[in-house]
Amino acid sequence: MVSPHFDLILRGGRVIDPAIGHDSIADIGIRAGRIAALEPQLPADAGAEVLDVSGKLVTGGMIDTHAHIYQHVTGRFGLNADICGVRAGVSTLVDQGGPSLMTLPGFRHYVAEQSHSRVLCFLSAYLVGGLEGHYYPQLYGPEDVDVKRTIEIGLQNRDMVKGIKAHAEIGGKSRWGMEVIKKARDIARGIEVPLYIHLGQLWPENEKGVVDPDSVIEELLPIMQPGDILAHPFTRHPGGFISTKTGEVHPIIQAGLDRGLRVDVGHGSHFSFEMAHKVIQAGIFPYTLGADMHGYNTHVGEAGNDSKEDNPFFGKVRFCLTHAMTELRALGMSVPDIIATVTSNPAEMLGIKGETGGLTPGHVADIAVLDLLKGRFELGDNSGNKEIASEAFFPVFSLREGKRFDVDSPVVVEPMRAAG
């Protein structure tokens, strides 16, 4: 008897790979943990196992560019990696600023090496990393950044370290000006990775505060270079893309994008439909999409995570990566463009596009199988705004290096059908 040519065939799904411009009904053959074929139809007897995925979307493994998965170390922030990853239909997670030069070894051993999901990180510019930074601004000043040593640690761990995380917001600017950001920039340049900048107020202002919140973005963008990333374009907090003087997108944003800066949604609980409409109406669309789930918003983190005391990012509206994709659909983005924000675009940003994020034969068999539901789905944000989506994404299962993981994570938000 002749052995099957493939370990697994995914048959008859709508296969979308924006990297190669593919959008059609097709079969995918998987062998030895890698994609071996992408064809209109493969012989049924060519696979040791054949899964009928007709009626489903089949994409490259999804990549969440903004995760908080340093469980038990980042306190109320940290979630279990696989709960946010393969069990939620996501193959690759990028922890945003959880580990620092001091805590990266623990992150590698206890998170990355223990997870079925692929785990990467944007290393924190700060010595303490993501130790509940919302609550302790005194730990995030320029004296708490070691440029030389962080560069050394980043270079020693380039397989995992794909960027540098820092915060540009009015609370920090009122204390230290832009000195911290300049140090973070120097770290990113030394490692030759992107600088990822949080936008939107994080800490209370100090002393006299910042008279003009627009000054944050005006002083930030000249510090950044092509390939660096602006996060939270749709934030409801001051100091972001929307000018407090005009109520519209600050013109310096488009100028920055024109010279190569990129935009990551970094959804979080501060996502605002009002701000998103303004940004998208200005012709600015996200390059990548991160969920930015925290323990205190998902109700599956550590004890005390639900407390909103002194927490500017606490919100009652639940979200996850596929829920955020549905919101982008409601905002008018096409299905292939949305898929690109969680597959080919982040793979390129992370420098792993030849390995994952697509369905080209030879790639690692990281694959997402999704439902694209039709109907009327109600969406809301933490400002009380409501939107209706006519299509909703929902994960069915994921493959990580060819191994199947069914979606059973408590963080996954089921689409809510609107009345009427």
Phi, psi and omega per residue, in radians:
M1 nan 2.328 -3.137
V2 -1.364 2.312 3.124
S3 -1.203 2.505 3.087
P4 -1.007 2.584 -3.118
H5 -1.298 -0.501 -3.093
F6 -2.156 2.605 3.015
D7 -1.256 -0.598 -3.061
L8 -2.637 2.445 2.980
I9 -2.109 2.226 2.950
L10 -1.644 2.009 -2.947
R11 -1.879 2.248 2.827
G12 1.380 0.303 3.101
G13 -1.488 2.900 2.980
R14 -1.416 1.827 -3.032
V15 -1.610 2.102 -3.131
I16 -2.109 2.102 3.024
D17 -2.332 1.669 -3.099
P18 -1.055 -0.453 -3.096
A19 -1.101 -0.552 -3.128
I20 -2.019 0.178 3.107
G21 1.178 0.506 -3.082
H22 -1.675 2.243 3.049
D23 -2.669 1.589 -3.129
S24 -2.837 2.953 3.032
I25 -1.281 2.231 -3.072
A26 -2.767 2.981 3.058
D27 -1.934 2.586 3.071
I28 -2.138 2.232 3.075
G29 -1.810 2.361 -3.079
I30 -2.139 2.331 3.138
R31 -2.487 2.265 3.071
A32 0.943 0.703 3.046
G33 1.378 0.149 3.136
R34 -2.272 2.753 3.052
I35 -1.275 2.153 -3.074
A36 -1.881 -0.372 -3.124
A37 -2.781 2.522 2.982
L38 -2.339 1.823 -3.011
E39 -2.391 2.741 3.068
P40 -0.977 -0.631 3.084
Q41 -2.760 2.292 3.064
L42 -1.894 2.568 3.115
P43 -1.042 2.343 -3.103
A44 -1.033 -0.608 -3.096
D45 -1.406 0.050 3.119
A46 -1.469 -0.159 -3.104
G47 -2.010 2.367 3.043
A48 -1.105 -0.544 3.060
E49 -2.401 2.431 3.111
V50 -2.210 2.171 3.105
L51 -1.929 2.159 3.098
D52 -1.414 1.972 3.137
V53 -2.033 0.441 3.102
S54 -1.044 2.455 -3.079
G55 1.472 -0.056 3.140
K56 -1.865 2.781 2.923
L57 -1.528 2.391 3.073
V58 -2.173 2.115 -3.066
T59 -2.310 2.972 2.947
G60 -1.031 2.757 -3.134
G61 -0.938 2.296 -3.086
M62 -1.273 2.557 -3.104
I63 -2.128 2.075 3.073
D64 -1.638 1.933 -3.034
T65 -1.438 -0.031 -3.126
H66 -2.520 1.530 3.125
A67 -2.035 2.787 3.027
H68 -2.262 1.655 -2.937
I69 -2.250 0.351 3.056
Y70 -1.522 1.263 -3.035
Q71 -1.056 2.418 3.111
H72 1.286 -0.085 3.108
V73 -1.949 -0.745 3.121
T74 -1.595 0.444 2.974
G75 0.977 -2.171 -3.072
R76 -1.191 -0.200 3.122
F77 -1.385 -0.763 -2.788
G78 -1.280 2.288 3.067
L79 -2.026 2.811 3.066
N80 -1.184 2.355 -3.039
A81 -1.077 -0.810 -3.065
D82 -1.256 -0.463 3.034
I83 -1.115 -0.629 3.093
C84 -1.523 -0.305 -3.014
G85 -1.784 -1.993 -2.969
V86 -1.042 -0.541 3.129
R87 -1.325 -0.159 3.061
A88 -1.943 0.212 3.130
G89 1.478 0.214 -3.060
V90 -1.969 2.247 -3.082
S91 -1.513 -0.656 -3.015
T92 -2.234 2.363 3.124
L93 -2.113 2.421 3.039
V94 -2.009 1.887 3.083
D95 -1.250 2.188 -3.097
Q96 -1.671 1.646 2.972
G97 1.384 0.246 3.078
G98 -1.228 -1.023 3.132
P99 -1.414 2.610 3.078
S100 -2.132 -3.095 3.098
L101 -1.016 -0.496 -3.115
M102 -1.469 -0.477 -3.004
T103 -1.993 0.050 -3.129
L104 -1.072 -0.695 3.111
P105 -1.010 -0.712 3.097
G106 -1.139 -0.683 3.106
F107 -1.085 -0.762 3.126
R108 -1.073 -0.840 -3.027
H109 -1.295 -0.835 -2.975
Y110 -1.547 -0.344 -3.132
V111 -1.952 -1.133 -3.028
A112 -1.069 -0.825 -3.058
E113 -1.344 -0.271 -3.124
Q114 -1.726 -0.028 -3.014
S115 -1.817 2.580 2.987
H116 -1.314 -0.535 3.108
S117 -1.240 2.639 2.974
R118 -1.292 2.249 -3.086
V119 -2.111 2.159 3.065
L120 -2.179 3.129 3.102
C121 -2.665 2.713 2.818
F122 -1.783 1.956 -3.027
L123 -1.148 2.390 3.081
S124 -1.131 2.425 3.048
A125 -1.261 -0.320 -3.029
Y126 -1.650 2.563 -3.136
L127 -0.981 -0.660 -3.034
V128 -1.496 -0.180 -3.094
G129 1.144 -2.613 -3.039
G130 -1.562 0.862 -3.114
L131 -1.420 1.246 3.103
E132 0.933 0.858 -3.069
G133 -1.054 -0.363 3.089
H134 -1.041 -0.502 -2.976
Y135 -1.696 -0.340 -2.976
Y136 -2.295 1.221 -3.094
P137 -1.048 -0.402 -3.121
Q138 -1.115 -0.267 -3.139
L139 -1.580 0.004 -2.957
Y140 -2.146 0.501 3.094
G141 -1.562 3.058 -3.081
P142 -1.096 -0.478 3.112
E143 -1.252 -0.196 3.141
D144 -1.797 0.412 3.082
V145 -2.166 2.199 3.106
D146 -1.974 1.689 -3.040
V147 -1.072 -0.891 -3.041
K148 -1.070 -0.868 -3.066
R149 -1.235 -0.611 3.118
T150 -1.151 -0.664 3.060
I151 -1.073 -0.783 -3.137
E152 -1.037 -0.820 -3.128
I153 -1.144 -0.715 3.120
G154 -1.077 -0.760 3.137
L155 -1.153 -0.587 3.128
Q156 -1.275 -0.282 -3.057
N157 -2.235 0.683 -3.063
R158 -1.149 -0.345 3.071
D159 -1.119 -0.455 -3.101
M160 -1.933 -0.638 -3.060
V161 -1.453 1.973 -3.066
K162 -2.000 0.026 3.132
G163 -3.118 3.106 3.104
I164 -2.148 2.355 -3.094
K165 -1.878 2.316 3.045
A166 -2.604 3.032 -3.042
H167 -2.199 2.245 3.047
A168 -2.061 1.831 -3.082
E169 -2.715 2.943 -2.925
I170 -1.216 -0.522 3.097
G171 -1.121 -0.782 3.103
G172 -1.205 -0.710 -3.119
K173 -1.110 -0.600 3.128
S174 -1.164 -0.376 -3.133
R175 -1.672 -0.770 -2.911
W176 -2.261 0.101 -3.033
G177 1.108 -2.399 -3.125
M178 -1.905 0.321 -3.059
E179 -1.116 -0.712 3.130
V180 -1.089 -0.743 -3.111
I181 -1.125 -0.666 3.127
K182 -1.143 -0.653 3.077
K183 -1.183 -0.715 3.096
A184 -1.085 -0.701 3.076
R185 -1.029 -0.765 -3.127
D186 -1.108 -0.624 3.086
I187 -1.134 -0.841 -3.126
A188 -1.049 -0.710 3.133
R189 -1.165 -0.652 -3.127
G190 -1.168 -0.558 3.133
I191 -1.603 -0.293 -3.083
E192 1.135 0.908 3.068
V193 -2.307 2.884 3.131
P194 -1.200 2.666 2.990
L195 -1.706 2.176 -3.083
Y196 -1.915 2.096 -3.001
I197 -2.001 2.124 2.976
H198 -1.239 2.302 3.033
L199 -2.043 2.642 -3.124
G200 1.790 2.430 -3.013
Q201 -0.953 2.326 -3.132
L202 -1.986 -0.826 -3.104
W203 -1.982 2.715 3.018
P204 -1.066 2.593 3.101
E205 -1.216 2.654 -3.081
N206 -1.896 2.462 3.087
E207 0.940 -2.059 -3.089
K208 -1.418 -0.147 3.100
G209 1.286 -2.826 -3.135
V210 -1.963 2.031 -3.072
V211 -1.104 -0.711 -3.072
D212 -2.146 1.786 3.122
P213 -1.007 -0.477 3.117
D214 -1.095 -0.375 -3.110
S215 -1.133 -0.402 3.122
V216 -1.081 -0.935 -3.094
I217 -1.212 -0.572 -3.132
E218 -1.170 -0.603 3.124
E219 -1.551 -0.374 -3.123
L220 -1.289 -0.862 -2.954
L221 -1.061 -0.630 3.072
P222 -1.116 -0.343 3.122
I223 -1.363 -0.424 -3.007
M224 -1.583 2.790 -3.125
Q225 -2.269 2.898 -3.141
P226 -0.888 2.369 -3.107
G227 1.685 -0.334 3.052
D228 -1.237 2.820 -2.903
I229 -2.194 2.275 3.028
L230 -1.723 2.107 -3.099
A231 -1.798 2.720 3.086
H232 1.138 0.913 3.112
P233 -1.146 -0.351 -3.077
F234 -1.852 0.411 -3.080
T235 -1.162 2.527 3.066
R236 -1.513 -0.055 -3.109
H237 -1.647 2.648 -3.100
P238 -1.190 2.703 3.078
G239 1.704 0.277 -3.118
G240 -1.865 -2.522 -3.098
F241 -1.168 -0.525 -3.038
I242 -1.560 2.157 3.137
S243 -1.182 2.335 3.083
T244 -1.285 -0.306 3.139
K245 -1.461 -0.701 -3.045
T246 -1.856 -0.348 -3.058
G247 1.311 0.180 3.133
E248 -2.163 3.031 3.140
V249 -1.078 2.285 3.121
H250 -1.131 2.308 -3.073
P251 -1.081 -0.385 -3.136
I252 -1.181 -0.381 3.125
I253 -1.113 -0.881 -3.132
Q254 -1.090 -0.655 3.103
A255 -1.078 -0.676 3.092
G256 -1.163 -0.725 3.117
L257 -1.144 -0.627 3.131
D258 -1.099 -0.452 3.116
R259 -1.778 0.264 2.922
G260 1.898 0.102 3.023
L261 -1.249 2.714 -3.109
R262 -2.120 2.839 -3.066
V263 -2.125 2.209 3.035
D264 -2.011 2.274 -3.075
V265 -1.026 -0.778 -3.100
G266 0.836 1.085 -2.885
H267 -0.872 -1.229 3.127
G268 1.052 -3.101 -3.138
S269 -1.441 -0.066 3.141
H270 -1.674 0.105 3.054
F271 -1.026 2.351 -3.134
S272 -2.278 2.203 3.065
F273 -1.119 -0.662 3.134
E274 -1.027 -0.824 3.134
M275 -1.200 -0.665 -3.130
A276 -1.081 -0.747 3.113
H277 -1.048 -0.740 -3.128
K278 -1.128 -0.729 -3.116
V279 -1.172 -0.797 -3.106
I280 -1.224 -0.634 3.079
Q281 -1.122 -0.407 3.066
A282 -1.420 0.030 3.108
G283 1.481 0.304 -3.131
I284 -1.844 2.098 -3.125
F285 -2.088 2.589 -3.132
P286 -1.207 2.555 3.044
Y287 -1.523 -0.660 3.124
T288 -2.351 2.870 -3.093
L289 -2.319 2.047 3.041
G290 -2.001 2.509 -3.089
A291 -1.332 -0.651 -3.102
D292 1.011 0.828 3.067
M293 -1.367 2.447 3.059
H294 -2.139 2.723 -3.132
G295 -1.008 -0.636 -3.060
Y296 -1.360 -0.128 3.077
N297 -1.801 -0.318 -3.063
T298 -1.743 -0.286 -3.128
H299 1.180 0.321 3.085
V300 -2.187 0.213 -3.138
G301 -1.530 -2.644 -3.074
E302 -1.451 2.929 -3.110
A303 -0.968 2.395 3.126
G304 1.571 -0.034 -3.073
N305 -1.133 -0.405 -3.061
D306 -1.435 -0.100 -3.109
S307 -1.198 2.317 3.134
K308 -1.812 0.077 -3.090
E309 -1.070 2.159 3.090
D310 1.042 0.413 -3.101
N311 -1.991 1.853 -3.084
P312 -1.214 -0.229 -3.060
F313 -1.866 0.054 3.092
F314 -1.149 2.443 3.083
G315 -2.698 2.738 -3.088
K316 -1.578 -0.314 -3.108
V317 -1.386 2.161 -3.137
R318 -1.444 2.691 -3.120
F319 -2.735 2.817 3.038
C320 -2.705 -3.053 -3.044
L321 -1.133 -0.827 -3.124
T322 -1.192 -0.552 3.054
H323 -1.113 -0.731 3.095
A324 -1.124 -0.622 3.069
M325 -1.095 -0.696 3.088
T326 -1.094 -0.673 3.105
E327 -1.117 -0.691 3.080
L328 -1.107 -0.601 3.087
R329 -1.142 -0.741 3.110
A330 -1.108 -0.488 3.130
L331 -1.459 -0.009 3.001
G332 1.825 0.009 3.093
M333 -1.276 2.561 3.135
S334 -1.315 2.780 3.123
V335 -1.034 -0.870 3.122
P336 -1.045 -0.649 3.131
D337 -1.182 -0.637 3.087
I338 -1.166 -0.776 3.102
I339 -1.004 -0.682 3.132
A340 -1.062 -0.599 -3.105
T341 -1.187 -0.301 -3.120
V342 -2.068 0.143 3.133
T343 -2.333 -1.537 -3.001
S344 -1.179 -0.678 -3.121
N345 -1.145 -0.889 3.095
P346 -1.117 -0.587 3.096
A347 -1.060 -0.723 3.097
E348 -1.150 -0.763 -3.131
M349 -1.060 -0.628 -3.084
L350 -1.534 -0.107 -3.124
G351 1.313 0.477 -3.128
I352 -2.173 0.390 -3.026
K353 -1.159 -0.408 3.094
G354 -1.441 -0.032 -3.063
E355 -2.010 -0.701 -3.079
T356 -2.619 3.131 -3.140
G357 1.525 0.057 3.139
G358 -2.680 -3.109 -3.046
L359 -2.117 0.367 3.101
T360 -1.184 2.311 3.061
P361 -0.912 2.337 -3.045
G362 1.873 -0.449 3.075
H363 -1.150 2.682 2.946
V364 -0.996 2.462 -3.100
A365 -1.401 1.105 2.927
D366 -1.649 2.019 -2.997
I367 -2.458 2.486 3.043
A368 -1.976 2.370 3.019
V369 -2.013 2.133 -2.994
L370 -2.218 2.637 2.863
D371 -1.549 2.462 2.932
L372 -2.034 1.659 -3.014
L373 -1.394 2.548 3.118
K374 -1.880 2.557 3.103
G375 2.586 -2.596 3.069
R376 -2.151 2.041 -3.058
F377 -2.112 2.241 -3.087
E378 -1.523 2.295 3.115
L379 -2.164 2.641 3.103
G380 -2.574 2.814 3.058
D381 -2.138 3.107 -3.055
N382 -1.407 0.044 2.979
S383 -1.673 -0.029 3.115
G384 1.607 0.069 3.118
N385 -1.337 2.559 3.134
K386 -2.121 2.546 3.062
E387 -2.415 2.752 3.062
I388 -2.055 2.246 3.061
A389 -1.868 2.480 3.113
S390 -1.586 -0.201 3.080
E391 -2.415 2.567 -3.134
A392 -2.386 2.359 3.072
F393 -1.510 2.497 3.055
F394 -2.627 2.254 -3.083
P395 -1.328 2.467 3.115
V396 -1.837 -0.970 3.011
F397 -2.761 2.895 3.096
S398 -2.241 2.700 2.947
L399 -1.957 2.342 3.035
R400 -2.152 1.956 -3.025
E401 0.909 0.689 3.075
G402 1.493 -0.154 3.134
K403 -1.586 2.325 -3.072
R404 -1.456 2.406 3.027
F405 -2.280 2.014 3.085
D406 -1.279 2.642 -3.132
V407 -1.420 1.990 3.109
D408 -2.456 0.344 -3.037
S409 -1.373 2.427 3.098
P410 -1.251 -0.178 3.122
V411 -1.459 -0.261 -3.088
V412 -1.244 2.246 -3.094
V413 -1.699 2.113 3.101
E414 -1.327 2.393 3.105
P415 -1.028 2.419 -3.139
M416 -1.822 2.050 -3.123
R417 -1.275 2.384 -3.111
A418 -1.348 2.574 3.088
A419 -1.134 2.518 3.092
G420 1.461 nan nan
